[in-house]
């Protein structure tokens, strides 16, 4: 098996020193065009591939970023990571993802794990409690219950998004609206905004107990509780899309037609929400944009280019009206049939 060429082989072939080859690999302006051409020709002839580890050590960087999430089953993270990939694509970083809860039973911290791997920075998209100072550049993605005091935060405007959901339902004539509430950072903001929006419009806003985790099963249980307690509800706003799927299941089991008898709207606009079968009305939390902006902010912190004070950036959400919301029973416009 042929030996893999080394930087010393390149230096010998080009007739230069190893340090000059290193300068060429770092795209240093200190190298003359003639010597650069000689090194590049030697690299091509030998098929040399520089060691990423060696380059990282030389630059005192690992070229890696850690992302801490709450739950691999939550599809919200799919678009968040896609947005991060867009921001990092041209910068040579690779991304590692850790579920904060995965090794909690062993007393292992995802953050400390990343620090021990010498990552250049961390994006925190988890409700994990973080004690003490964080020793690497970091940015929080999403509204967290107890974010680090000195962290930049990039998040969807959950307060605005929940108000948009209520406004959408109110515009369809719904007067008694249930909310499948959550106790996470974003969930708490959406819950309070839901109540405020209902009060401002003179609507009846009905809450369930806070759900954790915010799963489809939790949504089903919460929707059953709501509909048992207040069967006159004509609409349900769920804290996220997976809980909204549970509400759709509860409605089906009760023989309620969606949206003719019960409108359902979620939050996050996960990929599944837009499928033709589910067609879920929701609020798009712009998670790809949040991920892209969080990664860009982290790059600034890694490079020392960020502002001296922590920055909080809220990205406006958008309403996505689909097939699970419609006019409230008894309030449909005259030009629509009862089953429209």
RODRENVO-847764 format. One record per residue (C-alpha): residue number from 1; residue in one letter; x, z negated, y. Coordinates in pm, whole numbers, plus 50000, padded with zeros to 5 digits. Example, Ala and Ser with C-alpha at 12.3 -4.5 7.8 and 13.67 -1.06 7.14 Angstrom:
<pts>
(pt 1; "A"; (51230; 49220; 49550)),
(pt 2; "S"; (51367; 49286; 49894)),
</pts>
This chain:
<pts>
(pt 1; "X"; (50000; 50000; 50000)),
(pt 2; "X"; (50159; 50102; 50333)),
(pt 3; "X"; (50259; 49825; 50573)),
(pt 4; "X"; (50048; 49788; 50884)),
(pt 5; "X"; (50252; 49887; 51191)),
(pt 6; "X"; (50344; 49608; 51431)),
(pt 7; "X"; (50418; 49587; 51799)),
(pt 8; "X"; (50789; 49588; 51710)),
(pt 9; "X"; (50746; 49923; 51535)),
(pt 10; "X"; (50581; 50063; 51848)),
(pt 11; "X"; (50865; 49933; 52065)),
(pt 12; "X"; (51128; 50087; 51836)),
(pt 13; "X"; (50949; 50424; 51818)),
(pt 14; "X"; (50904; 50435; 52199)),
(pt 15; "X"; (51256; 50310; 52269)),
(pt 16; "X"; (51138; 50018; 52480)),
(pt 17; "X"; (51115; 49641; 52451)),
(pt 18; "X"; (50829; 49450; 52285)),
(pt 19; "X"; (50741; 49292; 52621)),
(pt 20; "X"; (50699; 49634; 52779)),
(pt 21; "X"; (50462; 49735; 52498)),
(pt 22; "X"; (50265; 49418; 52573)),
(pt 23; "X"; (50244; 49516; 52939)),
(pt 24; "X"; (50106; 49858; 52842)),
(pt 25; "X"; (49846; 49695; 52615)),
(pt 26; "X"; (49745; 49472; 52907)),
(pt 27; "X"; (49716; 49783; 53131)),
(pt 28; "X"; (49971; 49636; 53370)),
(pt 29; "X"; (50052; 49841; 53683)),
(pt 30; "X"; (50419; 49737; 53650)),
(pt 31; "X"; (50491; 50006; 53387)),
(pt 32; "X"; (50619; 50346; 53498)),
(pt 33; "X"; (50412; 50651; 53397)),
(pt 34; "X"; (50692; 50785; 53176)),
(pt 35; "X"; (50734; 50465; 52977)),
(pt 36; "X"; (50358; 50418; 52951)),
(pt 37; "X"; (50327; 50769; 52808)),
(pt 38; "X"; (50604; 50696; 52556)),
(pt 39; "X"; (50434; 50378; 52438)),
(pt 40; "X"; (50092; 50540; 52414)),
(pt 41; "X"; (50243; 50828; 52216)),
(pt 42; "X"; (50409; 50584; 51975)),
(pt 43; "X"; (50082; 50393; 51932)),
(pt 44; "X"; (49898; 50715; 51845)),
(pt 45; "X"; (50168; 50837; 51604)),
(pt 46; "X"; (50187; 50506; 51418)),
(pt 47; "X"; (49814; 50435; 51425)),
(pt 48; "X"; (49889; 50094; 51567)),
(pt 49; "X"; (49596; 49859; 51634)),
(pt 50; "X"; (49678; 49554; 51848)),
(pt 51; "X"; (49594; 49211; 51711)),
(pt 52; "X"; (49290; 49076; 51893)),
(pt 53; "X"; (49399; 48721; 51815)),
(pt 54; "X"; (49746; 48776; 51957)),
(pt 55; "X"; (49606; 48936; 52270)),
(pt 56; "X"; (49364; 48647; 52314)),
(pt 57; "X"; (49639; 48390; 52276)),
(pt 58; "X"; (49856; 48575; 52525)),
(pt 59; "X"; (49573; 48578; 52776)),
(pt 60; "X"; (49483; 48216; 52692)),
(pt 61; "X"; (49132; 48332; 52605)),
(pt 62; "X"; (48945; 48377; 52280)),
(pt 63; "X"; (48720; 48653; 52422)),
(pt 64; "X"; (48428; 48473; 52259)),
(pt 65; "X"; (48109; 48315; 52384)),
(pt 66; "X"; (47885; 48068; 52203)),
(pt 67; "X"; (47505; 48063; 52228)),
(pt 68; "X"; (47310; 47751; 52130)),
(pt 69; "X"; (46946; 47806; 52035)),
(pt 70; "X"; (46673; 47581; 51899)),
(pt 71; "X"; (46535; 47767; 51603)),
(pt 72; "X"; (46631; 48094; 51433)),
(pt 73; "X"; (46263; 48145; 51351)),
(pt 74; "X"; (46162; 48166; 51717)),
(pt 75; "X"; (46153; 48537; 51809)),
(pt 76; "X"; (46204; 48454; 52179)),
(pt 77; "X"; (46577; 48459; 52118)),
(pt 78; "X"; (46580; 48822; 51999)),
(pt 79; "X"; (46539; 48971; 52346)),
(pt 80; "X"; (46754; 48698; 52505)),
(pt 81; "X"; (47049; 48799; 52286)),
(pt 82; "X"; (46982; 49168; 52346)),
(pt 83; "X"; (47005; 49107; 52720)),
(pt 84; "X"; (47329; 48914; 52677)),
(pt 85; "X"; (47471; 49202; 52475)),
(pt 86; "X"; (47399; 49439; 52764)),
(pt 87; "X"; (47590; 49220; 53008)),
(pt 88; "X"; (47887; 49161; 52777)),
(pt 89; "X"; (47921; 49511; 52631)),
(pt 90; "X"; (48191; 49628; 52869)),
(pt 91; "X"; (48389; 49303; 52879)),
(pt 92; "X"; (48521; 49276; 52524)),
(pt 93; "X"; (48350; 48949; 52434)),
(pt 94; "X"; (48197; 48874; 52098)),
(pt 95; "X"; (47905; 48635; 52064)),
(pt 96; "X"; (47843; 48363; 51807)),
(pt 97; "X"; (47503; 48194; 51773)),
(pt 98; "X"; (47435; 47840; 51649)),
(pt 99; "X"; (47104; 47671; 51579)),
(pt 100; "X"; (47123; 47323; 51734)),
(pt 101; "X"; (46907; 47178; 51457)),
(pt 102; "X"; (47078; 47348; 51162)),
(pt 103; "X"; (47342; 47082; 51097)),
(pt 104; "X"; (47179; 46794; 51285)),
(pt 105; "X"; (47142; 46600; 50958)),
(pt 106; "X"; (47523; 46595; 50936)),
(pt 107; "X"; (47560; 46463; 51288)),
(pt 108; "X"; (47733; 46783; 51399)),
(pt 109; "X"; (47694; 46912; 51754)),
(pt 110; "X"; (47672; 47288; 51801)),
(pt 111; "X"; (47837; 47248; 52140)),
(pt 112; "X"; (48133; 47052; 52004)),
(pt 113; "X"; (48165; 47308; 51727)),
(pt 114; "X"; (48200; 47586; 51980)),
(pt 115; "X"; (48445; 47385; 52192)),
(pt 116; "X"; (48661; 47327; 51885)),
(pt 117; "X"; (48668; 47705; 51830)),
(pt 118; "X"; (48803; 47752; 52185)),
(pt 119; "X"; (48519; 47970; 52306)),
(pt 120; "X"; (48556; 48083; 52666)),
(pt 121; "X"; (48202; 47973; 52756)),
(pt 122; "X"; (47862; 47869; 52626)),
(pt 123; "X"; (47506; 47975; 52698)),
(pt 124; "X"; (47269; 47685; 52629)),
(pt 125; "X"; (46923; 47800; 52526)),
(pt 126; "X"; (46831; 47481; 52344)),
(pt 127; "X"; (46660; 47151; 52410)),
(pt 128; "X"; (46950; 46974; 52239)),
(pt 129; "X"; (47055; 46656; 52417)),
(pt 130; "X"; (47401; 46706; 52567)),
(pt 131; "X"; (47586; 46386; 52643)),
(pt 132; "X"; (47890; 46367; 52868)),
(pt 133; "X"; (48084; 46639; 53044)),
(pt 134; "X"; (48088; 46989; 52897)),
(pt 135; "X"; (48448; 47102; 52879)),
(pt 136; "X"; (48392; 47477; 52893)),
(pt 137; "X"; (48213; 47704; 53141)),
(pt 138; "X"; (47843; 47700; 53063)),
(pt 139; "X"; (47506; 47836; 53177)),
(pt 140; "X"; (47157; 47724; 53078)),
(pt 141; "X"; (46913; 47998; 52979)),
(pt 142; "X"; (46547; 47905; 53014)),
(pt 143; "X"; (46387; 47594; 53161)),
(pt 144; "X"; (46521; 47295; 52969)),
(pt 145; "X"; (46385; 46941; 52966)),
(pt 146; "X"; (46716; 46775; 53056)),
(pt 147; "X"; (46972; 47038; 53159)),
(pt 148; "X"; (47334; 46941; 53240)),
(pt 149; "X"; (47351; 46838; 53604)),
(pt 150; "X"; (47624; 47081; 53706)),
(pt 151; "X"; (47500; 47384; 53513)),
(pt 152; "X"; (47381; 47715; 53647)),
(pt 153; "X"; (47027; 47783; 53524)),
(pt 154; "X"; (46871; 48123; 53470)),
(pt 155; "X"; (46507; 48116; 53361)),
(pt 156; "X"; (46170; 48280; 53368)),
(pt 157; "X"; (45938; 48136; 53633)),
(pt 158; "X"; (45714; 47950; 53386)),
(pt 159; "X"; (45497; 47802; 53660)),
(pt 160; "X"; (45414; 48146; 53798)),
(pt 161; "X"; (45361; 48288; 53451)),
(pt 162; "X"; (45107; 48026; 53348)),
(pt 163; "X"; (44919; 48077; 53674)),
(pt 164; "X"; (44910; 48451; 53603)),
(pt 165; "X"; (44756; 48385; 53260)),
(pt 166; "X"; (44483; 48167; 53412)),
(pt 167; "X"; (44419; 48420; 53689)),
(pt 168; "X"; (44382; 48696; 53429)),
(pt 169; "X"; (44126; 48495; 53230)),
(pt 170; "X"; (43940; 48384; 53543)),
(pt 171; "X"; (43916; 48745; 53653)),
(pt 172; "X"; (43746; 48823; 53325)),
(pt 173; "X"; (43479; 48561; 53396)),
(pt 174; "X"; (43609; 48276; 53177)),
(pt 175; "X"; (43518; 47936; 53312)),
(pt 176; "X"; (43615; 47700; 53028)),
(pt 177; "X"; (43967; 47764; 52904)),
(pt 178; "X"; (44165; 47577; 52641)),
(pt 179; "X"; (44541; 47542; 52639)),
(pt 180; "X"; (44758; 47499; 52330)),
(pt 181; "X"; (45017; 47282; 52500)),
(pt 182; "X"; (45384; 47222; 52419)),
(pt 183; "X"; (45624; 46945; 52514)),
(pt 184; "X"; (45941; 47151; 52561)),
(pt 185; "X"; (46088; 47218; 52905)),
(pt 186; "X"; (45912; 47556; 52946)),
(pt 187; "X"; (45603; 47419; 52771)),
(pt 188; "X"; (45575; 47127; 53011)),
(pt 189; "X"; (45597; 47357; 53313)),
(pt 190; "X"; (45336; 47593; 53168)),
(pt 191; "X"; (45104; 47300; 53089)),
(pt 192; "X"; (45117; 47158; 53442)),
(pt 193; "X"; (45080; 47502; 53597)),
(pt 194; "X"; (44778; 47571; 53374)),
(pt 195; "X"; (44605; 47255; 53492)),
(pt 196; "X"; (44690; 47322; 53856)),
(pt 197; "X"; (44562; 47680; 53834)),
(pt 198; "X"; (44238; 47571; 53670)),
(pt 199; "X"; (44176; 47306; 53937)),
(pt 200; "X"; (44250; 47553; 54215)),
(pt 201; "X"; (43988; 47795; 54077)),
(pt 202; "X"; (43728; 47535; 53985)),
(pt 203; "X"; (43767; 47604; 53612)),
(pt 204; "X"; (43741; 47367; 53318)),
(pt 205; "X"; (44090; 47337; 53169)),
(pt 206; "X"; (44104; 47167; 52828)),
(pt 207; "X"; (44434; 47056; 52668)),
(pt 208; "X"; (44539; 46976; 52314)),
(pt 209; "X"; (44803; 46722; 52226)),
(pt 210; "X"; (45153; 46856; 52277)),
(pt 211; "X"; (45281; 47056; 51981)),
(pt 212; "X"; (45626; 47032; 51830)),
(pt 213; "X"; (45752; 47255; 51696)),
(pt 214; "X"; (45568; 47536; 51869)),
(pt 215; "X"; (45498; 47723; 51546)),
(pt 216; "X"; (45210; 47936; 51423)),
(pt 217; "X"; (45091; 47646; 51208)),
(pt 218; "X"; (45097; 47413; 51510)),
(pt 219; "X"; (44896; 47670; 51704)),
(pt 220; "X"; (44639; 47693; 51426)),
(pt 221; "X"; (44601; 47314; 51412)),
(pt 222; "X"; (44578; 47284; 51792)),
(pt 223; "X"; (44320; 47566; 51815)),
(pt 224; "X"; (44106; 47402; 51546)),
(pt 225; "X"; (44117; 47076; 51741)),
(pt 226; "X"; (44016; 47251; 52061)),
(pt 227; "X"; (43732; 47446; 51908)),
(pt 228; "X"; (43600; 47142; 51718)),
(pt 229; "X"; (43600; 46938; 52037)),
(pt 230; "X"; (43485; 47207; 52279)),
(pt 231; "X"; (43305; 47486; 52092)),
(pt 232; "X"; (43186; 47632; 52424)),
(pt 233; "X"; (43541; 47753; 52503)),
(pt 234; "X"; (43557; 48124; 52569)),
(pt 235; "X"; (43932; 48159; 52610)),
(pt 236; "X"; (44257; 48004; 52488)),
(pt 237; "X"; (44596; 48018; 52655)),
(pt 238; "X"; (44880; 47931; 52419)),
(pt 239; "X"; (45216; 47790; 52525)),
(pt 240; "X"; (45387; 48074; 52342)),
(pt 241; "X"; (45307; 48378; 52131)),
(pt 242; "X"; (45364; 48219; 51791)),
(pt 243; "X"; (45108; 47950; 51875)),
(pt 244; "X"; (44873; 48224; 51994)),
(pt 245; "X"; (44898; 48379; 51645)),
(pt 246; "X"; (44774; 48046; 51507)),
(pt 247; "X"; (44480; 48060; 51748)),
(pt 248; "X"; (44392; 48410; 51626)),
(pt 249; "X"; (44395; 48280; 51269)),
(pt 250; "X"; (44168; 47987; 51361)),
(pt 251; "X"; (43923; 48220; 51533)),
(pt 252; "X"; (43910; 48453; 51233)),
(pt 253; "X"; (43840; 48164; 50994)),
(pt 254; "X"; (43548; 48057; 51213)),
(pt 255; "X"; (43403; 48406; 51229)),
(pt 256; "X"; (43478; 48436; 51602)),
(pt 257; "X"; (43547; 48787; 51726)),
(pt 258; "X"; (43850; 48837; 51948)),
(pt 259; "X"; (43802; 48909; 52235)),
(pt 260; "X"; (43420; 48940; 52224)),
(pt 261; "X"; (43365; 48570; 52142)),
(pt 262; "X"; (43704; 48423; 52223)),
(pt 263; "X"; (43988; 48559; 52432)),
(pt 264; "X"; (44345; 48459; 52341)),
(pt 265; "X"; (44656; 48499; 52553)),
(pt 266; "X"; (45010; 48390; 52468)),
(pt 267; "X"; (45343; 48365; 52649)),
(pt 268; "X"; (45686; 48527; 52592)),
(pt 269; "X"; (45587; 48880; 52481)),
(pt 270; "X"; (45789; 48863; 52159)),
(pt 271; "X"; (45829; 49196; 51975)),
(pt 272; "X"; (45546; 49116; 51732)),
(pt 273; "X"; (45296; 49070; 52016)),
(pt 274; "X"; (45293; 49439; 52098)),
(pt 275; "X"; (45228; 49559; 51743)),
(pt 276; "X"; (44913; 49769; 51707)),
(pt 277; "X"; (44768; 49523; 51455)),
(pt 278; "X"; (44804; 49212; 51672)),
(pt 279; "X"; (44784; 49366; 52022)),
(pt 280; "X"; (44827; 49025; 52184)),
(pt 281; "X"; (44773; 48973; 52555)),
(pt 282; "X"; (45062; 48768; 52685)),
(pt 283; "X"; (45296; 48688; 52971)),
(pt 284; "X"; (45631; 48862; 52946)),
(pt 285; "X"; (45896; 48601; 53020)),
(pt 286; "X"; (46155; 48875; 53075)),
(pt 287; "X"; (46387; 48713; 52821)),
(pt 288; "X"; (46615; 49017; 52803)),
(pt 289; "X"; (46664; 48997; 53179)),
(pt 290; "X"; (46719; 48620; 53151)),
(pt 291; "X"; (46984; 48678; 52884)),
(pt 292; "X"; (47155; 48948; 53086)),
(pt 293; "X"; (47161; 48737; 53403)),
(pt 294; "X"; (47277; 48427; 53213)),
(pt 295; "X"; (47565; 48618; 53055)),
(pt 296; "X"; (47664; 48766; 53392)),
(pt 297; "X"; (47659; 48418; 53550)),
(pt 298; "X"; (47873; 48285; 53265)),
(pt 299; "X"; (48129; 48564; 53311)),
(pt 300; "X"; (48153; 48465; 53676)),
(pt 301; "X"; (48215; 48103; 53577)),
(pt 302; "X"; (48479; 48204; 53320)),
(pt 303; "X"; (48657; 48417; 53580)),
(pt 304; "X"; (48624; 48149; 53849)),
(pt 305; "X"; (48416; 48383; 54063)),
(pt 306; "X"; (48094; 48182; 54074)),
(pt 307; "X"; (47972; 47979; 54373)),
(pt 308; "X"; (48098; 47624; 54414)),
(pt 309; "X"; (47754; 47470; 54364)),
(pt 310; "X"; (47525; 47518; 54062)),
(pt 311; "X"; (47279; 47804; 54099)),
(pt 312; "X"; (46918; 47816; 53977)),
(pt 313; "X"; (46772; 48163; 53942)),
(pt 314; "X"; (46410; 48224; 53846)),
(pt 315; "X"; (46310; 48569; 53721)),
(pt 316; "X"; (45945; 48661; 53787)),
(pt 317; "X"; (45739; 48719; 53470)),
(pt 318; "X"; (45475; 48988; 53429)),
(pt 319; "X"; (45129; 48985; 53276)),
(pt 320; "X"; (45076; 49211; 52974)),
(pt 321; "X"; (44702; 49259; 52913)),
(pt 322; "X"; (44626; 49386; 52563)),
(pt 323; "X"; (44340; 49372; 52318)),
(pt 324; "X"; (44300; 48998; 52263)),
(pt 325; "X"; (44153; 48927; 52607)),
(pt 326; "X"; (43827; 49060; 52742)),
(pt 327; "X"; (43525; 48964; 52956)),
(pt 328; "X"; (43373; 48624; 52886)),
(pt 329; "X"; (43047; 48629; 52688)),
(pt 330; "X"; (42759; 48671; 52932)),
(pt 331; "X"; (42979; 48791; 53216)),
(pt 332; "X"; (43053; 49147; 53112)),
(pt 333; "X"; (43007; 49419; 53374)),
(pt 334; "X"; (42691; 49624; 53330)),
(pt 335; "X"; (42886; 49937; 53247)),
(pt 336; "X"; (43037; 49782; 52936)),
(pt 337; "X"; (42874; 49731; 52599)),
(pt 338; "X"; (42874; 49382; 52442)),
(pt 339; "X"; (43142; 49489; 52194)),
(pt 340; "X"; (43368; 49669; 52440)),
</pts>
